[in-house]
Amino acid sequence: MLDNLTRRLGGIFAGIRKKGRLTEDDVKEVMREIRVALLEADVNFQIAKDFIARIREKAVGEEVFGSLSADQTIIKIVRDELVSLLGPEETAVNWNPSPPTIILMCGLQGSGKTTTTAKLAVWFKKKGKKPLLAACDLQRPAAIKQLQVLGEQVGCPVYAGEPGGNPVQVAKDALARAKHLFCDVVILDTAGRLAIDEALMNELEAVKKAVPPQEVFLVVDATTGQEAVNVAEAFHQKLGLTGAIFTKMDGDARGGAVLSVREATGVPVRFLGVGEQTEALDAFEAVRMAERIIGMGDVMGIIEKAELAFANEDVESMEAKMRGGKLDFHDFLDQMRMVKKMGPIKNVMKMIPGVAAQIPEEALDSIDDRQVDRLEAMVLSMTKKERTNPDIINGSRRKRIAMGSGTSVQEVNKLIEQLYQMRRGMKEMANMQKKFKKFNRR
């Protein structure tokens, strides 16, 4: 998810460390590099230009804030402007006071609309809602069957019309069926095209007029780059979008269109598709996205995944230890076991502060989930005292741990250093967040 941009920004920030004050030349060079990084991430050219202008205006001649270093000052400015660009306010669902709430899904063919419809149903179910899915894409029999299969998989009723039928009538009948079943959300999966055309728009407008929705979501493939802005503008002009959902964010290293859509169209990003599983849909939060982009990680995201994986366990103590940088190998072992239930390790690791910016993409790609078993074996080969106080693990202890776990001393050394890096990274980011909050209150 925007990994290349995170790495580029991390390198830029590292280059200006230890400067006591930012000169105009320093700022010019940094701004040039950030602009290139944004363009490489597929951010719209004009939006990147305006974004850089706002940062430059704040950064030129800026005094270092209190104990913030020069690079931290730039990070703070970039972070604040990213939050502003992405939308500081979180957009709540526009619930219908007289249920059901109707969600109209639209987008081009191949954007992942049908799968996202099922993912959205899972998200609503977690909110205590009872959704019904309506197959209004009657041009492709495969789309109807796909939605029926997904509906059964996620435990939601599906209303489907006959192939070649009238999508407007299907939408009306689906609404009546939802009321009969006391469903409080109806999600309409509509047809797409390979390109925007008049026939598509007329069909969508007719469905919208017949069954007025409270939300109109555009599903966009994140890999389409800057073209996503043009698609959003065209759909918004015709349908009055209330939000965008970006799919394939887990596999796209650029994804800069996420930074462009709201600024270009005024349409907020509402959800991100981050995997193939039906649970892999995240509500979009500007602050957390901005902090991940600049390498501050997403500790709260890790905690939320942990809460889902361990619904009956107390994770508050883990959160406190992560924020305080006080992890030991007991915590590390618990986290390894949690990770197995939280999804692919690569995705979880990217949420750890500093990881996405500092660890090469090739290294992350080479991570095998089975490596967790090797890490677990090393920790289990330690004594309780060693897990509690890693500082006592000297050379002879490391040899014993390696022999006991069937690994090498080098692997044990790497594991211990990894724990120390996590401690430092989490503590540093926690301190930086405290400083940001302090200066934002001024």
TORKOL-4160 file (C-alpha; in steps of 0.2 Angstrom, whole numbers, padded with zeros to 4 digits, m for minus):
442
<pt num="1" X="0000" Y="0000" Z="0000"/>
<pt num="2" X="0010" Y="0015" Z="m0007"/>
<pt num="3" X="0026" Y="0006" Z="m0001"/>
<pt num="4" X="0037" Y="0015" Z="m0014"/>
<pt num="5" X="0031" Y="0032" Z="m0008"/>
<pt num="6" X="0034" Y="0027" Z="0010"/>
<pt num="7" X="0052" Y="0021" Z="0006"/>
<pt num="8" X="0056" Y="0037" Z="m0005"/>
<pt num="9" X="0049" Y="0049" Z="0009"/>
<pt num="10" X="0059" Y="0039" Z="0022"/>
<pt num="11" X="0075" Y="0042" Z="0012"/>
<pt num="12" X="0071" Y="0060" Z="0010"/>
<pt num="13" X="0068" Y="0063" Z="0028"/>
<pt num="14" X="0084" Y="0053" Z="0033"/>
<pt num="15" X="0094" Y="0065" Z="0021"/>
<pt num="16" X="0090" Y="0081" Z="0031"/>
<pt num="17" X="0093" Y="0074" Z="0049"/>
<pt num="18" X="0104" Y="0083" Z="0061"/>
<pt num="19" X="0101" Y="0100" Z="0053"/>
<pt num="20" X="0097" Y="0113" Z="0066"/>
<pt num="21" X="0088" Y="0124" Z="0054"/>
<pt num="22" X="0080" Y="0122" Z="0037"/>
<pt num="23" X="0087" Y="0134" Z="0024"/>
<pt num="24" X="0078" Y="0139" Z="0008"/>
<pt num="25" X="0090" Y="0128" Z="m0002"/>
<pt num="26" X="0087" Y="0113" Z="0010"/>
<pt num="27" X="0068" Y="0116" Z="0008"/>
<pt num="28" X="0069" Y="0117" Z="m0011"/>
<pt num="29" X="0079" Y="0101" Z="m0013"/>
<pt num="30" X="0067" Y="0092" Z="m0001"/>
<pt num="31" X="0052" Y="0098" Z="m0010"/>
<pt num="32" X="0059" Y="0093" Z="m0027"/>
<pt num="33" X="0062" Y="0076" Z="m0021"/>
<pt num="34" X="0045" Y="0074" Z="m0013"/>
<pt num="35" X="0037" Y="0080" Z="m0029"/>
<pt num="36" X="0046" Y="0067" Z="m0039"/>
<pt num="37" X="0041" Y="0054" Z="m0026"/>
<pt num="38" X="0023" Y="0059" Z="m0027"/>
<pt num="39" X="0023" Y="0058" Z="m0046"/>
<pt num="40" X="0031" Y="0041" Z="m0046"/>
<pt num="41" X="0017" Y="0035" Z="m0035"/>
<pt num="42" X="0004" Y="0041" Z="m0048"/>
<pt num="43" X="m0002" Y="0056" Z="m0039"/>
<pt num="44" X="m0010" Y="0068" Z="m0051"/>
<pt num="45" X="0002" Y="0081" Z="m0057"/>
<pt num="46" X="m0008" Y="0097" Z="m0052"/>
<pt num="47" X="m0012" Y="0090" Z="m0035"/>
<pt num="48" X="0006" Y="0085" Z="m0032"/>
<pt num="49" X="0011" Y="0103" Z="m0037"/>
<pt num="50" X="m0002" Y="0111" Z="m0026"/>
<pt num="51" X="0003" Y="0100" Z="m0012"/>
<pt num="52" X="0021" Y="0104" Z="m0013"/>
<pt num="53" X="0017" Y="0123" Z="m0014"/>
<pt num="54" X="0008" Y="0121" Z="0003"/>
<pt num="55" X="0022" Y="0112" Z="0011"/>
<pt num="56" X="0035" Y="0124" Z="0005"/>
<pt num="57" X="0025" Y="0139" Z="0011"/>
<pt num="58" X="0025" Y="0131" Z="0029"/>
<pt num="59" X="0043" Y="0125" Z="0028"/>
<pt num="60" X="0053" Y="0140" Z="0022"/>
<pt num="61" X="0062" Y="0148" Z="0037"/>
<pt num="62" X="0052" Y="0137" Z="0049"/>
<pt num="63" X="0060" Y="0136" Z="0066"/>
<pt num="64" X="0063" Y="0119" Z="0073"/>
<pt num="65" X="0048" Y="0115" Z="0084"/>
<pt num="66" X="0054" Y="0114" Z="0102"/>
<pt num="67" X="0064" Y="0098" Z="0103"/>
<pt num="68" X="0059" Y="0092" Z="0085"/>
<pt num="69" X="0074" Y="0090" Z="0073"/>
<pt num="70" X="0073" Y="0097" Z="0056"/>
<pt num="71" X="0068" Y="0080" Z="0048"/>
<pt num="72" X="0054" Y="0079" Z="0061"/>
<pt num="73" X="0048" Y="0096" Z="0057"/>
<pt num="74" X="0047" Y="0092" Z="0039"/>
<pt num="75" X="0038" Y="0075" Z="0044"/>
<pt num="76" X="0026" Y="0085" Z="0054"/>
<pt num="77" X="0022" Y="0097" Z="0040"/>
<pt num="78" X="0020" Y="0083" Z="0027"/>
<pt num="79" X="0010" Y="0073" Z="0039"/>
<pt num="80" X="m0002" Y="0087" Z="0042"/>
<pt num="81" X="m0004" Y="0091" Z="0024"/>
<pt num="82" X="m0007" Y="0073" Z="0019"/>
<pt num="83" X="m0021" Y="0072" Z="0032"/>
<pt num="84" X="m0028" Y="0088" Z="0025"/>
<pt num="85" X="m0027" Y="0081" Z="0007"/>
<pt num="86" X="m0035" Y="0065" Z="0012"/>
<pt num="87" X="m0049" Y="0073" Z="0022"/>
<pt num="88" X="m0047" Y="0077" Z="0040"/>
<pt num="89" X="m0065" Y="0073" Z="0044"/>
<pt num="90" X="m0071" Y="0055" Z="0044"/>
<pt num="91" X="m0086" Y="0052" Z="0033"/>
<pt num="92" X="m0100" Y="0042" Z="0043"/>
<pt num="93" X="m0112" Y="0031" Z="0034"/>
<pt num="94" X="m0128" Y="0040" Z="0029"/>
<pt num="95" X="m0140" Y="0029" Z="0037"/>
<pt num="96" X="m0158" Y="0029" Z="0031"/>
<pt num="97" X="m0169" Y="0035" Z="0046"/>
<pt num="98" X="m0182" Y="0023" Z="0038"/>
<pt num="99" X="m0173" Y="0007" Z="0034"/>
<pt num="100" X="m0167" Y="m0001" Z="0024"/>
<pt num="101" X="m0152" Y="0010" Z="0019"/>
<pt num="102" X="m0148" Y="0008" Z="0001"/>
<pt num="103" X="m0130" Y="0007" Z="m0006"/>
<pt num="104" X="m0128" Y="0008" Z="m0025"/>
<pt num="105" X="m0111" Y="0001" Z="m0031"/>
<pt num="106" X="m0104" Y="0006" Z="m0047"/>
<pt num="107" X="m0088" Y="0006" Z="m0057"/>
<pt num="108" X="m0080" Y="m0001" Z="m0073"/>
<pt num="109" X="m0079" Y="m0020" Z="m0077"/>
<pt num="110" X="m0065" Y="m0028" Z="m0068"/>
<pt num="111" X="m0063" Y="m0016" Z="m0054"/>
<pt num="112" X="m0069" Y="m0029" Z="m0041"/>
<pt num="113" X="m0086" Y="m0023" Z="m0039"/>
<pt num="114" X="m0095" Y="m0039" Z="m0035"/>
<pt num="115" X="m0082" Y="m0045" Z="m0023"/>
<pt num="116" X="m0082" Y="m0028" Z="m0014"/>
<pt num="117" X="m0100" Y="m0029" Z="m0013"/>
<pt num="118" X="m0098" Y="m0045" Z="m0002"/>
<pt num="119" X="m0084" Y="m0037" Z="0008"/>
<pt num="120" X="m0095" Y="m0022" Z="0012"/>
<pt num="121" X="m0109" Y="m0034" Z="0018"/>
<pt num="122" X="m0097" Y="m0042" Z="0030"/>
<pt num="123" X="m0092" Y="m0025" Z="0036"/>
<pt num="124" X="m0110" Y="m0020" Z="0039"/>
<pt num="125" X="m0113" Y="m0037" Z="0048"/>
<pt num="126" X="m0099" Y="m0032" Z="0060"/>
<pt num="127" X="m0108" Y="m0016" Z="0064"/>
<pt num="128" X="m0124" Y="m0026" Z="0069"/>
<pt num="129" X="m0133" Y="m0024" Z="0052"/>
<pt num="130" X="m0142" Y="m0037" Z="0042"/>
<pt num="131" X="m0138" Y="m0034" Z="0023"/>
<pt num="132" X="m0146" Y="m0040" Z="0007"/>
<pt num="133" X="m0136" Y="m0041" Z="m0009"/>
<pt num="134" X="m0145" Y="m0038" Z="m0025"/>
<pt num="135" X="m0138" Y="m0044" Z="m0042"/>
<pt num="136" X="m0142" Y="m0030" Z="m0054"/>
<pt num="137" X="m0128" Y="m0034" Z="m0066"/>
<pt num="138" X="m0139" Y="m0044" Z="m0078"/>
<pt num="139" X="m0128" Y="m0044" Z="m0093"/>
<pt num="140" X="m0116" Y="m0057" Z="m0086"/>
<pt num="141" X="m0123" Y="m0073" Z="m0079"/>
<pt num="142" X="m0106" Y="m0076" Z="m0071"/>
<pt num="143" X="m0108" Y="m0060" Z="m0061"/>
<pt num="144" X="m0125" Y="m0066" Z="m0054"/>
<pt num="145" X="m0118" Y="m0083" Z="m0050"/>
<pt num="146" X="m0103" Y="m0075" Z="m0042"/>
<pt num="147" X="m0113" Y="m0064" Z="m0030"/>
<pt num="148" X="m0124" Y="m0079" Z="m0025"/>
<pt num="149" X="m0109" Y="m0089" Z="m0021"/>
<pt num="150" X="m0102" Y="m0075" Z="m0011"/>
<pt num="151" X="m0118" Y="m0071" Z="m0002"/>
<pt num="152" X="m0119" Y="m0089" Z="0004"/>
<pt num="153" X="m0101" Y="m0088" Z="0009"/>
<pt num="154" X="m0104" Y="m0072" Z="0020"/>
<pt num="155" X="m0121" Y="m0078" Z="0026"/>
<pt num="156" X="m0131" Y="m0064" Z="0017"/>
<pt num="157" X="m0147" Y="m0066" Z="0007"/>
<pt num="158" X="m0145" Y="m0063" Z="m0012"/>
<pt num="159" X="m0159" Y="m0057" Z="m0023"/>
<pt num="160" X="m0155" Y="m0060" Z="m0042"/>
<pt num="161" X="m0164" Y="m0057" Z="m0058"/>
<pt num="162" X="m0164" Y="m0067" Z="m0074"/>
<pt num="163" X="m0149" Y="m0064" Z="m0086"/>
<pt num="164" X="m0154" Y="m0051" Z="m0099"/>
<pt num="165" X="m0168" Y="m0044" Z="m0087"/>
<pt num="166" X="m0172" Y="m0027" Z="m0082"/>
<pt num="167" X="m0160" Y="m0021" Z="m0068"/>
<pt num="168" X="m0172" Y="m0007" Z="m0063"/>
<pt num="169" X="m0186" Y="m0020" Z="m0059"/>
<pt num="170" X="m0173" Y="m0031" Z="m0050"/>
<pt num="171" X="m0168" Y="m0016" Z="m0039"/>
<pt num="172" X="m0186" Y="m0013" Z="m0034"/>
<pt num="173" X="m0190" Y="m0031" Z="m0031"/>
<pt num="174" X="m0174" Y="m0032" Z="m0020"/>
<pt num="175" X="m0180" Y="m0018" Z="m0010"/>
<pt num="176" X="m0197" Y="m0026" Z="m0007"/>
<pt num="177" X="m0188" Y="m0042" Z="m0002"/>
<pt num="178" X="m0177" Y="m0033" Z="0010"/>
<pt num="179" X="m0192" Y="m0026" Z="0019"/>
<pt num="180" X="m0200" Y="m0043" Z="0020"/>
<pt num="181" X="m0185" Y="m0050" Z="0027"/>
<pt num="182" X="m0182" Y="m0036" Z="0039"/>
<pt num="183" X="m0165" Y="m0032" Z="0031"/>
<pt num="184" X="m0159" Y="m0015" Z="0036"/>
<pt num="185" X="m0146" Y="m0013" Z="0022"/>
<pt num="186" X="m0148" Y="m0016" Z="0003"/>
<pt num="187" X="m0132" Y="m0017" Z="m0008"/>
<pt num="188" X="m0135" Y="m0015" Z="m0026"/>
<pt num="189" X="m0121" Y="m0023" Z="m0037"/>
<pt num="190" X="m0123" Y="m0015" Z="m0054"/>
<pt num="191" X="m0116" Y="m0018" Z="m0071"/>
<pt num="192" X="m0100" Y="m0012" Z="m0077"/>
<pt num="193" X="m0092" Y="m0008" Z="m0094"/>
<pt num="194" X="m0074" Y="m0009" Z="m0101"/>
<pt num="195" X="m0075" Y="0010" Z="m0103"/>
<pt num="196" X="m0088" Y="0024" Z="m0098"/>
<pt num="197" X="m0102" Y="0025" Z="m0111"/>
<pt num="198" X="m0119" Y="0032" Z="m0112"/>
<pt num="199" X="m0128" Y="0015" Z="m0111"/>
<pt num="200" X="m0120" Y="0012" Z="m0094"/>
<pt num="201" X="m0123" Y="0029" Z="m0087"/>
<pt num="202" X="m0141" Y="0028" Z="m0092"/>
<pt num="203" X="m0144" Y="0011" Z="m0084"/>
<pt num="204" X="m0136" Y="0017" Z="m0068"/>
<pt num="205" X="m0146" Y="0033" Z="m0068"/>
<pt num="206" X="m0162" Y="0023" Z="m0070"/>
<pt num="207" X="m0158" Y="0012" Z="m0056"/>
<pt num="208" X="m0154" Y="0027" Z="m0045"/>
<pt num="209" X="m0170" Y="0036" Z="m0049"/>
<pt num="210" X="m0181" Y="0020" Z="m0046"/>
<pt num="211" X="m0173" Y="0016" Z="m0029"/>
<pt num="212" X="m0165" Y="0032" Z="m0022"/>
<pt num="213" X="m0149" Y="0026" Z="m0013"/>
<pt num="214" X="m0142" Y="0034" Z="0003"/>
<pt num="215" X="m0124" Y="0030" Z="m0003"/>
<pt num="216" X="m0117" Y="0029" Z="m0020"/>
<pt num="217" X="m0100" Y="0020" Z="m0020"/>
<pt num="218" X="m0088" Y="0020" Z="m0034"/>
<pt num="219" X="m0076" Y="0005" Z="m0034"/>
<pt num="220" X="m0059" Y="0009" Z="m0042"/>
<pt num="221" X="m0045" Y="m0003" Z="m0046"/>
<pt num="222" X="m0030" Y="0005" Z="m0037"/>
<pt num="223" X="m0018" Y="m0001" Z="m0051"/>
<pt num="224" X="m0027" Y="0010" Z="m0064"/>
<pt num="225" X="m0016" Y="0025" Z="m0058"/>
<pt num="226" X="m0021" Y="0043" Z="m0063"/>
<pt num="227" X="m0035" Y="0036" Z="m0074"/>
<pt num="228" X="m0044" Y="0033" Z="m0058"/>
<pt num="229" X="m0046" Y="0052" Z="m0056"/>
<pt num="230" X="m0054" Y="0053" Z="m0073"/>
<pt num="231" X="m0066" Y="0038" Z="m0070"/>
<pt num="232" X="m0071" Y="0046" Z="m0053"/>
<pt num="233" X="m0075" Y="0063" Z="m0061"/>
<pt num="234" X="m0086" Y="0055" Z="m0075"/>
<pt num="235" X="m0096" Y="0044" Z="m0062"/>
<pt num="236" X="m0097" Y="0059" Z="m0050"/>
<pt num="237" X="m0104" Y="0070" Z="m0063"/>
<pt num="238" X="m0118" Y="0058" Z="m0068"/>
<pt num="239" X="m0122" Y="0050" Z="m0052"/>
<pt num="240" X="m0117" Y="0061" Z="m0038"/>
<pt num="241" X="m0105" Y="0049" Z="m0029"/>
<pt num="242" X="m0104" Y="0049" Z="m0010"/>
<pt num="243" X="m0088" Y="0039" Z="m0009"/>
<pt num="244" X="m0074" Y="0029" Z="m0017"/>
<pt num="245" X="m0068" Y="0011" Z="m0013"/>
<pt num="246" X="m0051" Y="0007" Z="m0019"/>
<pt num="247" X="m0047" Y="m0011" Z="m0022"/>
<pt num="248" X="m0031" Y="m0021" Z="m0024"/>
<pt num="249" X="m0022" Y="m0009" Z="m0012"/>
<pt num="250" X="m0012" Y="m0024" Z="m0005"/>
<pt num="251" X="m0004" Y="m0028" Z="m0022"/>
<pt num="252" X="m0001" Y="m0010" Z="m0029"/>
<pt num="253" X="0015" Y="m0002" Z="m0023"/>
<pt num="254" X="0010" Y="0015" Z="m0030"/>
<pt num="255" X="m0009" Y="0018" Z="m0028"/>
<pt num="256" X="m0006" Y="0037" Z="m0028"/>
<pt num="257" X="m0024" Y="0039" Z="m0035"/>
<pt num="258" X="m0030" Y="0037" Z="m0017"/>
<pt num="259" X="m0021" Y="0054" Z="m0013"/>
<pt num="260" X="m0029" Y="0062" Z="m0029"/>
<pt num="261" X="m0047" Y="0057" Z="m0029"/>
<pt num="262" X="m0054" Y="0068" Z="m0015"/>
<pt num="263" X="m0044" Y="0083" Z="m0020"/>
<pt num="264" X="m0049" Y="0082" Z="m0038"/>
<pt num="265" X="m0067" Y="0077" Z="m0036"/>
<pt num="266" X="m0072" Y="0081" Z="m0018"/>
<pt num="267" X="m0077" Y="0063" Z="m0016"/>
<pt num="268" X="m0070" Y="0055" Z="0000"/>
<pt num="269" X="m0061" Y="0038" Z="0000"/>
<pt num="270" X="m0072" Y="0027" Z="0011"/>
<pt num="271" X="m0064" Y="0010" Z="0010"/>
<pt num="272" X="m0049" Y="0001" Z="0005"/>
<pt num="273" X="m0048" Y="m0017" Z="m0002"/>
<pt num="274" X="m0033" Y="m0025" Z="0006"/>
<pt num="275" X="m0034" Y="m0043" Z="0001"/>
<pt num="276" X="m0044" Y="m0057" Z="m0007"/>
<pt num="277" X="m0053" Y="m0063" Z="0008"/>
<pt num="278" X="m0071" Y="m0056" Z="0012"/>
<pt num="279" X="m0065" Y="m0048" Z="0028"/>
<pt num="280" X="m0051" Y="m0039" Z="0019"/>
<pt num="281" X="m0060" Y="m0022" Z="0018"/>
<pt num="282" X="m0054" Y="m0007" Z="0029"/>
<pt num="283" X="m0063" Y="0008" Z="0033"/>
<pt num="284" X="m0053" Y="0023" Z="0027"/>
<pt num="285" X="m0045" Y="0034" Z="0040"/>
<pt num="286" X="m0035" Y="0049" Z="0034"/>
<pt num="287" X="m0024" Y="0051" Z="0049"/>
<pt num="288" X="m0019" Y="0033" Z="0050"/>
<pt num="289" X="m0016" Y="0032" Z="0031"/>
<pt num="290" X="m0005" Y="0048" Z="0032"/>
<pt num="291" X="0005" Y="0041" Z="0046"/>
<pt num="292" X="0008" Y="0025" Z="0037"/>
<pt num="293" X="0014" Y="0034" Z="0021"/>
<pt num="294" X="0027" Y="0044" Z="0031"/>
<pt num="295" X="0033" Y="0028" Z="0039"/>
<pt num="296" X="0025" Y="0030" Z="0056"/>
<pt num="297" X="0017" Y="0014" Z="0055"/>
<pt num="298" X="m0001" Y="0009" Z="0061"/>
<pt num="299" X="0000" Y="0003" Z="0078"/>
<pt num="300" X="m0018" Y="0005" Z="0081"/>
<pt num="301" X="m0021" Y="m0006" Z="0065"/>
<pt num="302" X="m0011" Y="m0020" Z="0073"/>
<pt num="303" X="m0021" Y="m0018" Z="0089"/>
<pt num="304" X="m0037" Y="m0019" Z="0080"/>
<pt num="305" X="m0031" Y="m0035" Z="0070"/>
<pt num="306" X="m0026" Y="m0042" Z="0086"/>
<pt num="307" X="m0043" Y="m0039" Z="0094"/>
<pt num="308" X="m0051" Y="m0048" Z="0080"/>
<pt num="309" X="m0039" Y="m0062" Z="0081"/>
<pt num="310" X="m0041" Y="m0063" Z="0100"/>
<pt num="311" X="m0058" Y="m0057" Z="0105"/>
<pt num="312" X="m0057" Y="m0064" Z="0122"/>
<pt num="313" X="m0040" Y="m0059" Z="0127"/>
<pt num="314" X="m0034" Y="m0043" Z="0135"/>
<pt num="315" X="m0024" Y="m0033" Z="0122"/>
<pt num="316" X="m0023" Y="m0017" Z="0131"/>
<pt num="317" X="m0007" Y="m0022" Z="0140"/>
<pt num="318" X="0001" Y="m0026" Z="0123"/>
<pt num="319" X="m0004" Y="m0009" Z="0116"/>
<pt num="320" X="0004" Y="0000" Z="0131"/>
<pt num="321" X="0020" Y="m0010" Z="0129"/>
<pt num="322" X="0021" Y="m0007" Z="0110"/>
<pt num="323" X="0019" Y="0012" Z="0113"/>
<pt num="324" X="0032" Y="0012" Z="0127"/>
<pt num="325" X="0044" Y="0002" Z="0118"/>
<pt num="326" X="0045" Y="m0011" Z="0132"/>
<pt num="327" X="0043" Y="m0027" Z="0122"/>
<pt num="328" X="0052" Y="m0043" Z="0128"/>
<pt num="329" X="0052" Y="m0060" Z="0121"/>
<pt num="330" X="0036" Y="m0066" Z="0130"/>
<pt num="331" X="0027" Y="m0052" Z="0121"/>
<pt num="332" X="0036" Y="m0057" Z="0105"/>
<pt num="333" X="0030" Y="m0075" Z="0107"/>
<pt num="334" X="0013" Y="m0069" Z="0110"/>
<pt num="335" X="0014" Y="m0058" Z="0094"/>
<pt num="336" X="0020" Y="m0072" Z="0083"/>
<pt num="337" X="0005" Y="m0082" Z="0088"/>
<pt num="338" X="m0006" Y="m0068" Z="0085"/>
<pt num="339" X="0002" Y="m0065" Z="0068"/>
<pt num="340" X="m0003" Y="m0082" Z="0062"/>
<pt num="341" X="m0022" Y="m0077" Z="0065"/>
<pt num="342" X="m0020" Y="m0059" Z="0058"/>
<pt num="343" X="m0016" Y="m0063" Z="0040"/>
<pt num="344" X="m0001" Y="m0063" Z="0029"/>
<pt num="345" X="0015" Y="m0058" Z="0039"/>
<pt num="346" X="0021" Y="m0046" Z="0025"/>
<pt num="347" X="0005" Y="m0035" Z="0027"/>
<pt num="348" X="0006" Y="m0035" Z="0046"/>
<pt num="349" X="0024" Y="m0030" Z="0046"/>
<pt num="350" X="0021" Y="m0015" Z="0035"/>
<pt num="351" X="0010" Y="m0008" Z="0049"/>
<pt num="352" X="0025" Y="m0008" Z="0061"/>
<pt num="353" X="0033" Y="0009" Z="0063"/>
<pt num="354" X="0048" Y="0011" Z="0052"/>
<pt num="355" X="0047" Y="m0007" Z="0043"/>
<pt num="356" X="0039" Y="m0001" Z="0027"/>
<pt num="357" X="0052" Y="0013" Z="0025"/>
<pt num="358" X="0068" Y="0003" Z="0030"/>
<pt num="359" X="0066" Y="m0015" Z="0025"/>
<pt num="360" X="0068" Y="m0018" Z="0006"/>
<pt num="361" X="0053" Y="m0023" Z="m0003"/>
<pt num="362" X="0062" Y="m0039" Z="m0009"/>
<pt num="363" X="0065" Y="m0044" Z="0009"/>
<pt num="364" X="0047" Y="m0042" Z="0013"/>
<pt num="365" X="0042" Y="m0052" Z="m0003"/>
<pt num="366" X="0054" Y="m0066" Z="0003"/>
<pt num="367" X="0045" Y="m0068" Z="0019"/>
<pt num="368" X="0037" Y="m0085" Z="0021"/>
<pt num="369" X="0023" Y="m0087" Z="0034"/>
<pt num="370" X="0032" Y="m0103" Z="0039"/>
<pt num="371" X="0046" Y="m0092" Z="0045"/>
<pt num="372" X="0035" Y="m0088" Z="0060"/>
<pt num="373" X="0038" Y="m0106" Z="0066"/>
<pt num="374" X="0057" Y="m0104" Z="0066"/>
<pt num="375" X="0055" Y="m0088" Z="0076"/>
<pt num="376" X="0044" Y="m0096" Z="0088"/>
<pt num="377" X="0056" Y="m0111" Z="0090"/>
<pt num="378" X="0070" Y="m0099" Z="0094"/>
<pt num="379" X="0060" Y="m0090" Z="0107"/>
<pt num="380" X="0054" Y="m0107" Z="0115"/>
<pt num="381" X="0072" Y="m0112" Z="0116"/>
<pt num="382" X="0076" Y="m0097" Z="0128"/>
<pt num="383" X="0073" Y="m0098" Z="0147"/>
<pt num="384" X="0060" Y="m0088" Z="0155"/>
<pt num="385" X="0073" Y="m0077" Z="0162"/>
<pt num="386" X="0081" Y="m0074" Z="0144"/>
<pt num="387" X="0064" Y="m0070" Z="0137"/>
<pt num="388" X="0061" Y="m0057" Z="0150"/>
<pt num="389" X="0078" Y="m0049" Z="0149"/>
<pt num="390" X="0086" Y="m0051" Z="0132"/>
<pt num="391" X="0101" Y="m0041" Z="0137"/>
<pt num="392" X="0108" Y="m0057" Z="0146"/>
<pt num="393" X="0109" Y="m0067" Z="0131"/>
<pt num="394" X="0127" Y="m0068" Z="0128"/>
<pt num="395" X="0137" Y="m0078" Z="0115"/>
<pt num="396" X="0136" Y="m0095" Z="0124"/>
<pt num="397" X="0117" Y="m0093" Z="0127"/>
<pt num="398" X="0115" Y="m0089" Z="0108"/>
<pt num="399" X="0124" Y="m0105" Z="0103"/>
<pt num="400" X="0113" Y="m0115" Z="0115"/>
<pt num="401" X="0097" Y="m0107" Z="0108"/>
<pt num="402" X="0102" Y="m0110" Z="0090"/>
<pt num="403" X="0106" Y="m0128" Z="0094"/>
<pt num="404" X="0089" Y="m0130" Z="0103"/>
<pt num="405" X="0079" Y="m0123" Z="0089"/>
<pt num="406" X="0088" Y="m0131" Z="0074"/>
<pt num="407" X="0093" Y="m0113" Z="0068"/>
<pt num="408" X="0110" Y="m0104" Z="0067"/>
<pt num="409" X="0118" Y="m0092" Z="0078"/>
<pt num="410" X="0116" Y="m0079" Z="0065"/>
<pt num="411" X="0097" Y="m0081" Z="0065"/>
<pt num="412" X="0097" Y="m0079" Z="0084"/>
<pt num="413" X="0107" Y="m0063" Z="0082"/>
<pt num="414" X="0095" Y="m0057" Z="0069"/>
<pt num="415" X="0080" Y="m0061" Z="0080"/>
<pt num="416" X="0087" Y="m0052" Z="0095"/>
<pt num="417" X="0092" Y="m0037" Z="0085"/>
<pt num="418" X="0074" Y="m0037" Z="0077"/>
<pt num="419" X="0067" Y="m0035" Z="0095"/>
<pt num="420" X="0078" Y="m0021" Z="0099"/>
<pt num="421" X="0073" Y="m0012" Z="0082"/>
<pt num="422" X="0055" Y="m0014" Z="0086"/>
<pt num="423" X="0057" Y="m0007" Z="0103"/>
<pt num="424" X="0067" Y="0008" Z="0096"/>
<pt num="425" X="0055" Y="0011" Z="0082"/>
<pt num="426" X="0039" Y="0010" Z="0092"/>
<pt num="427" X="0046" Y="0021" Z="0106"/>
<pt num="428" X="0052" Y="0034" Z="0093"/>
<pt num="429" X="0036" Y="0035" Z="0084"/>
<pt num="430" X="0026" Y="0036" Z="0101"/>
<pt num="431" X="0037" Y="0051" Z="0106"/>
<pt num="432" X="0035" Y="0059" Z="0090"/>
<pt num="433" X="0016" Y="0057" Z="0091"/>
<pt num="434" X="0016" Y="0065" Z="0108"/>
<pt num="435" X="0026" Y="0080" Z="0101"/>
<pt num="436" X="0015" Y="0082" Z="0087"/>
<pt num="437" X="0000" Y="0082" Z="0099"/>
<pt num="438" X="0009" Y="0095" Z="0110"/>
<pt num="439" X="0012" Y="0107" Z="0096"/>
<pt num="440" X="m0005" Y="0105" Z="0088"/>
<pt num="441" X="m0012" Y="0111" Z="0104"/>
<pt num="442" X="m0003" Y="0127" Z="0103"/>
